[in-house]
Amino acid sequence: MQGRLSPADTKLLWGAAIFGILIITFSAVLSPVVEQDNSPVPSSYSADPDGALAAYLLLQNLHHPVRRWEQAPAKLDVDPRQSVLILAEPSASTSSADRKALLDFVSKGGRVLFCGPLLEAFFPLPSTRPTFTLTPSPLQAELPSAYSRDADTISIKARAKWDTGDSNSLRLYGRGEAPEVVVASLGQGEVVWWSAATPLTNVSIPNNDNLRLFLNAVSNADGRPRAVYWDEYFHGEQGSLWDYIARTPIPWGLWQLAIVTVVLLFSFSRRSGPIVTPAVRSRLSPLEFVDTMGELYSRAGASPVAVEVPYRRLRLDLARRLGRPSTATDAELSRAAAQRLCLPEAEISATLQAAGEASRASKLAPKQAFELVQKLVRYTQQLKAPQFRQEK
């Protein structure tokens, strides 16, 4: 049975490969070019004017404990009393689990800096109404507090308005009856709300008062910095690898690869090649054989037999190499081995004599038998060395 592809299968394989290459080429050529415009999202990754990369790098340079957070709020396992979570104009929708995790974080002493509208979608606080402002407007601090310290005049391009009437909130900055910077208490923590993320954007943070407002929001009342977690999860930056891959053309390429694989499976399979019966290995390995024989000798108390086998083999090897009859005595073999093979006569004679007596004994201690077998085997191995050649 032949294991090679048939001409028809070869043509089908080449056709599928060429078709896949054409699809990938046309997808790359005809895909629309994405124009790089200024993104209005205040992301810590963005270097655009409305981005927030400068604020993030500033915290790093000031040695604030800061990191980006690209996972669900439920996975934020930190000490809330020493942490602050930045939600700069989030755009993604929230689930009930997200809202519960955020509320637990604040209720246990955490702080959230929330910028922009959609506040009611995250916390049980008064709703915010979207608004639109073309240019940032200066705002004067209305109350002295740890958040407005050294930030007398800030500038914000408002994107939302706070509905008044909440007794647990404190207005810090505002225009007319519309508060634009508010601190609201929730349990043991608080939510700091800005009508927009303007003070922390790349274009506005050089303003000294905007910078001071931002640093006050991420620090304790005594000026000690809190651990800052800059949320990118609600900007669409999901933490898993597949979430990133799903926004690229890779899934389409995987679908094409799956189609080609299915075609190959239908056109050629393992049954087209030769069928080989797997070799059956014996369960009796050499080591198992040695263990079995050793157990048999031990149960039978046949230590003399274990000595007799290497003893007779050594005598036979000596007689053959020395040209002596097999009936020669141990003393004769030892004397000839010392003269012609330069082996120590006293040692080999004593070994042969002890082994002969042990092989004829009725009982023998296992330790003594083991030592004799070692000596006999060692002499047998020496006779196989190249320098021990039979003399003519």
N, C-alpha and C positions, 0 to 999 in steps of 0.2 A: 504494500500500500504506500503510495507516494505522499510525502508531507509538504510538497511545494504547492504554490498557488497555481490554479489553472489560468489559462489566458483570459477567460471571461472575468474571473475574480480580479486579476491584475488590472484589467481595463476599468473595472468598477472602482477599484481603490484609487487609481490615478484620477479618475473623473471626480470622485468625492473630494480629493485633496485640492484639485484645481478649482472646484466650485467653492470650497471654503476660503481659498486664497482670494478669489474674486469678490466674495461677500465682504471680507475684511477690508480689502482695498477700496471698494466702493463706499463702505461705511466711513472710512477715514477721509476720503476725498470729498464726499457729499455732505458730511456732517456740518451743521452751521457753526460758524465761528462765534464764540462767546465774547462779547465786548466787555472789556474791563472798565466799568464805570465806578464812580465813587459810591461805596456802599454806605447807606445810612445806619447800618447796624453798629452799635457801640461795642464791638467785639474786642477782646484782648488780643486777638490775632491781627487785627486790622490796623494798617498804617495810614489809612485814609483820614481826611480831616475829621470826619465824624466817628472814626474808630477810637479805640481805647488802649492801643499798644503802649503809648507813652506812659499812661498811668500805671500799667502793669509793670513796665520796666523800672519806673520810678520806685515802686514798692520794693522791688528786688534790690535796687541800688541802695535803698535806705535800710536794707537788711530786715524788712518786714517778712514774717513767715507767710508767703503767698504762693498759691498754686491754682492752676485752672482745674475746674471740676466739670467733667464731661459724662457723669453718670447720674442716675436717678437720685433724687434727694434722700430716698430711703437708705442708700448706701453711704450716706455721710455720717460715719461713726466717729464723731469727735466730741470734745468737751464744749458744749454750747456756750458756757459762761465766758470762755476765752476765744470765741470764734465769731466771725462775721461773714455772712454769705451775701455776695453782690449779685443782684438780679437787674442788670442794666437793660431796660426795655426788652424783656423777653417776648418772643413771638410764637413759640410753640405752645400747643395746648397742654393742659394739665389733666391728670387723672385723679381719682379720689385718693389713691395711695400717695401720689405726689403731694396733694394738699394736706393730707394727714401728717406726712413726714415733715413738711415745712412748719406746720402748726406745732408739732411736738418739739421741733428744734427751737422755735422762738419761746414756747411756753416754759422750757427748761433753762431759760436764761440766755438764749442766743440772740444775735442781732442780725437783721436783714436790711441791707440797703437796696430799696426797690425804686427803680426809675421808670417813669412813663405810665401809660394807661394799663388797663387789664388787672389792676390790683385786686379787685373782688374775685377774680378767677383763681387767685393764689391764697388769699387770706380772708377771714370773715371780718372785713373792714368796710367802711363806707365806699361806695362805688366811685369811680373816677370817670369823667366824661372826656372823650377825645377833643382836642382843640388843635389849632394850627397857628403858628407864629412864624413869620419870615425871618426875623432877626432876633438875637438874644437881647433881653431887656435887663437893665440893672435893678436889683432888689436890695432894699435895706433890711438889716437884721432888726426884728421887732422885739425880741426878748434875748437877754443874755443867757447863754447856756454853754454846756461843753461842746455842743455841735457848732455853734456860731462864734466860738472864741477866735479872735483875730481874723474874722471873716465878716467885716462890716457891710461890704457891698459886693454881691455876687451877680453873675449874669446867667440867665437861663432862657433858652428858646423853648417855651412851654409847649408840651404835647398833650397835656391832660389837665383837668381841673378837679379838685377835691371837693366832694359834697360835704358841706358843713353839718354840724349837729352831733358830732361824736364827742362825748364827754371825756373819753380816754385818750384823746389826741391833743397835741400841743403844737400850735402854729408858730413857726420860726421866721419864715419869709412869706410874703404874699403881695398880691397886687389887687387893691380894692377889697372885695369880699372873697376873693378866690385865693386860698392858701396854695403855695407852690413848694414849700418845704415844711413837712409835718413829721412829728414823732408820735407814734401811736404805741401804747402799751398792750401787750398780749401775754398774760401770765406773768412770768418772771423776766421775760425779754421784751424786746421792742422792735418795731418796724420803722425805719427811717425812710420816708417817701419823698422823692424829688419828682416834680412834674415832668422832667426830662433828664437825660444823662449828660446834658451840656457841660456841667462843671468838670467832668472827668474825661471829656473827649480830647483828642490830640490838639485841636485848634483852640480850645478854651482853657485847658489846664495851666498854660503859662500865666494866666491871671492869678496873682498872689492870693486873692481872697477865694477864688475857686479851688485853688490847690489846698488852702487851709481848710476849707469846708470838707473836701474829700478826705484829707488826713484825719480830721476830727471824727469823721464817720467810721473810720477803721481803727480807731484807738479808744482806749478806756478814758474815763474822765481825768485820770491822773497823767495822761499822756503815754502810758505804756501801750505798745502795739498789740492788737489782737491777731490771731491767725486768720488770714484772709483766704477765702475760697471763692474764686471768680467763676461764676456759673457760665458755662458755654453749652450746657445740655439743652436749655430752652432757647438757644440760638440755632439748634439743629446739629450741633457737634456731638454726635452720640459717641459713647465710649468704646463700643465694640468694633472689631475690624470689619465685620460684615456690613454694619451700618455705613461705614465709609465706602466699601466696595459697591454697595447697592446704588450709589450715586454716580458711578462710572460706567463705561461701556463693557466692563468685564462680565456682568451677568449675561449680556447678549452673546459674547464670545463663548461662555460656558454652554449656553443653549446650542450653539452651532457645533461645539465639540461633542456634546451629547448626541446630536443627530448623526454625526459622522461615526461615532462609536457604535450606535445602533445598527447603522448600515454595515459596518464591518462584522458585527456579530451575526447578522443574518446571512452575510455572504461567505463567511469563513469561520469555522469553529474548530474546537479541538478534535472533534471526531473526524476531521479531514486528514489528520496526521496519523502516524503509526501508533498503535496501541501497545504499550509495553507493560507487561505484568511486573509489578514491583517485587524486588528480591526479598525473600523471607530470610531474615537473619536468625541464626540459631540462638536460643536463649542460654546455651552453655558456652560462655566465654572462657578464655584461658584462666582468668582469675577465679571464676566460679568453680572450675575443675580443681584448681589448687586448694581452694577452701574446702571442697567436698572431700578430697583425698586426705587433707589434714584432719578433718573431723573424723573420718573413718579410722585413721591411725590412732587418734586420741581415744576414741571409744574402745578400740580393741586392745589398747595398751601395747601396741606393736612398735615400740621405739627401736628394738633391735633390728626389725625389718627395714626401718627407715635408714639405719646406719649401714646395713648390709648392701643395699643397692649401690650407693656411691663408692663403697669400699671395693666391691667386685669390679666396678667400672674403672677405678683408678688402677687396680692391679692389672687389668686387661690392657689399658693404655700403656702402662710402663713396660709390660712384657712385649708388646708390639714394637715400641720405639727402641727398646734395648735388645731385641732379637732373642729374648729368653722364652723358655716354655711357660705355659700357663700354670704349670705345677710348681714353679720356683717359689721358694719361701719368701716371706716378707723381708728377712734380713738380706737375702741375695739380691732382691730387687732394689732395696735401699742402697746397698753397696755399689751396684752397677749404676744407679741413678746419680750417686755422688761422683763417680769416676767419669762418666761420659756426659752427664747433663749438668754437672756442677751444682746439684741440689744439696742442701744440708743433710748429711746422712743421719745425724742423730735425730733431727726433728722429724724427717719423713719416716724413719724407722719406728720412732715412738708413736707416731700417728697411725701407721699401719698396724702395729701391734695392738694398740688400744682399740682400734676399730674392729680388728679381728676378734678380740675377746668380747667386745660389746655385741657383735653380730651373733655370737654363740651363746650370749647370756639369756636367761629366761625373762628377766626384767631389767629395765634400764630407765633411769630418771630422764624425763624429757629435756631438762636443761643440759645434761651431759650429752645426750644424743644430738641436741642442736649444735653444740660446740664441735663435736666430732664431724658432723655433716658439713659444717662450714669449712673446716680444715681440709676435708677430702675434696670438696668442690673447688676450693682455692688451688690445690695442687693440680686438679684436673684442668682448670683454666690455664694454669701456667704451662702445661704441656702443649697447649694449642698455640702458644706464642711462636713467632717466626724463628727465634734463635734456637728453639729446641727442635732440631732436625735429626732425623734418624741417620746415624752414621752407616756408611757402606762398609 
